[in-house]
Amino acid sequence: MPSRMLITLACLVLAPPLAPFAWIAASGDERPAYLRSFWVRASLVVIALCTLPLLVVGMFGYQLGLTSDPNPNPVGLGLLFLAGAVLGAILAAIGAFTTAGAIRRGRA
């Protein structure tokens, strides 16, 4: 079994949302084809946009005056991050499946 398959299976068992990203990251010479996929790019954008508010408020919220608590616990932004991570994983899985199929058919 190739190492890419072992890495993906380990992520599937231990951290299921990371499995599509592990498949893409371990794809070696085929990685540019995966990164050209609309679905994979969309997943990266969704994850970045849903993570950014949590990072900004968590790291700089007190300094920027967004909160009066020096150690904020933004539950709503944490839920936004969770929803974005799940959606991003689904989009990455769609991109991984469609690109893998295109690579097999010789179209990627």
ZIZICOR-V837799 format. One record per backbone hydrogen bond with DSSP energy under -1.0 kcal/mol. CO is the residue of the C=O (numbers start at 1). NH is the residue of the N-H. If there is no record, write none. Layout:
CO/NH  CO/NH
//
This chain:
2/6  3/7  4/8  5/9  6/10  7/11  8/12  9/13  10/14  11/15  15/18  16/19  18/22  19/23  20/24  21/25  22/26  24/27  27/30  28/31  30/34  31/35  32/36  34/37  37/41  38/42  39/43  40/44  41/45  42/46  43/47  44/48  45/49  46/50  47/51  48/52  51/55  52/56  53/57  54/58  55/59  56/60  57/61  60/64  61/66  61/67  73/75  74/78  75/79  76/80  77/81  78/82  79/83  80/84  81/85  82/86  83/87  84/88  85/89  86/90  87/91  88/92  89/93  90/94  91/95  92/96  93/97  94/98  95/99  96/100  97/101  98/102  99/103  100/104  101/105  102/107
//
